[in-house]
Amino acid sequence: MKATVLVRPKPGILDPQGKAVEDSLKHLGFSVDGARVGRVVDLEVEASDPDQARAEVERMCAELLANPLIESYEIELAEGA
Amino acid sequence: MTEARPRVAVVVFPGSNDDRDAALALEHLGAEPVLHWHADRELPEVGAVVLPGGFSYGDYLRAGAIARFSPAMQAVADFAADGGSVLGICNGFQVLCEAGLLPGALRPNESLSFICEDVPLRVEHAGAFLTRCEAGQELTIPIKHGEGCYFADDELLAELEAGGQVVLRYRDNPNGSVDSIAGVMNAEGNVMGLMPHPEHAVDPLVGSGSTDGALILEALVDRARDRLFAAA
C-alpha cells in the first residue's frame, strides 16, 4: 500500500528555508505572503488493510520521520493502490 | 606523582570529522582517549563519553536523526542511564537531542548560512560540566555549524530555566537560538550538549589562541577520573 507523509515545520517555528524561498519568489515578481518548506516521504507499506497501514505509518512518524517538537505531519494513504 | 589518565571514549560515526581533534584535546588534558567505532555495540570501560562534531550520516533527514540508531548509541544511552558523563559537541549535541538524551532540537541557522567563527559565551551555571568555570564567566570558543539554532517550546524552556539546565548562552546570538542558548544539560546533570567546539580551543598555538575550551573538557576529564578511580 502506498502512503505519503508530509512533514512540515510547526506553525511559529522559524523556517529560514521558507523565508529564503519567499524572498526569491518576490524577487521574481510573484506576490506571495509566506512560504514554508517541508518534506515529502513516499512509502510502500506492507499492510493488510488501510487502518493497519495508517497505524504503522503513525509510528514511523513518531519514531523517525518527524521530530514532534518542531514538525507536524500528515499521512495520506492511496486507497486501493 | 602523576595523576592516572582516565579513559574517555570518542564515538566515531560515519561522517564525524572532529573525532580526532576531540581525542587530541582529551589527551592533551590528561585523559586517555579511545576512538570507538559506532558499529561496536559494547563500550569499553571508560569514565566518560564524547560524541564529536561532524556530519554523521550526511545529516540525512535531520541532523543527528540517523546516528541515534547506531549500535553504539544504545550503549551510550545505557552508560548515561547508569550516571556516566556524556558530552555532545555540535553534531554530538544534535544526536543527543534526537536520541532524547537531551531536551530540545536544533534547526537550520536563522541566516541559513554556515557560520564559522569564535564566539563569546556566558557560563550560566557552574557545576556539573562547568566545575572549572564560574557563573557569569565569559568564554571564547569557536562555532562552526549550519544547524545550530536551538529550539524548545515555552513550556520546555521554562522547565529548563527552572532546573538550571541552560548552561551556556551566546553573548551575541549568532544563529537564532531561542534565548541565545548555546548549551544545555539533562535534569540529572550527567549529559551535556553544546554547539561550540571546546576541542578547538585548548591550544594557544591554533585558532584565535583561546584555551577556554580546556575549561570544559578538563571538567569532563575530572568526571571521568572520579567515575573510574573514586572507589580506588
Interface residues (C-beta under 8 A of the other chain):
Chain A: I13 L14 P16 Q17 A20 L64 L65 N67 L69 I70
Chain B: L61 R62 A65 E98 G104 A105 R107 P108 N109 E110 S111 L112 C149 F151 A152 D153 L156 G176
